[in-house]
Amino acid sequence: MLYELTDHLNNQNINTSEALKNPININPNINSNSKEYGIGLNINEYENNHNTKYLDYPEKIVEIINNIRQDPSSYSYIIEDSIKNIIENNNKDDITKNKIIYKKKVKVALTRGKPAFLEAAEELRKMEPLPPLEFSAGLCIPLPDTEEEIKDSVFLKNQVLELKREGINIDVFFKDLVKIPEVSALLMIVDDNGKNAGKKRMTLLNKDYKYIGVNCKFIGKTFIAYLGFSK
């Protein structure tokens, strides 16, 4: 789900500052010519070598997003290659009949499947390179403690309002539930998400955004990540 901070939030008499708190470059050694997006990695090996499994998610997801921004046409081929992971279930005896699933060590429901992947790939192929986003600790939205709060949009908006009271501008923010950074980035770029399809991609590839914040953790068995963006 993607949230845009509307006039309702902006008219709360909150004095926001253009300067974000604690901006830092999360990985100053990112190679702008890198084609190593990691989609082809061995997921079992990845998890065996990362005992925390998700603590490197913020750094990795920012690195991948910035690689895509700086070389979007190359990533179009990654998207097309990932189509082989789409499963369309037409088994009449299966409760998931007519469901479209992206399956690569995760199972994520899709709305359109292959057409959405092809459209995203074509859009990236036509794009001009964009500057990388700078990581800002100030844009890291506070995390919930319960699964009920994950589903509560009011809770999330209140967290953002509190950041704005502290002088931090967040223009757009959304959440993601896929813990593997390479798969998470891919699905956010394709963004096959019903009526809101394409909005996450527009955010990640918006030339006006300069800063990104990422925060994540497990709540029970549920992985949750919040991504915030600012100009």
Secondary structure, DSSP 8 states (H G I E B T S, - for coil): -EEE--HHHHTS----BSS-SSB--S-TT--TT-----TTS-HHHHHHT-TTSSTTHHHHHHHHHHHHHHSHHHHHHHHHHGGGGEEE---TTSTTTT-EEEESSSEEEESS-HHHHHHHHHHHHH-------EEBGGG-----SSHHHHT-HHHHHHHHHHHHHTTB---EEEEE---SHHHHHHHHHH---GGGTTHHHHHHT-TT--EEEEEEEEETTEEEEEEEEE-
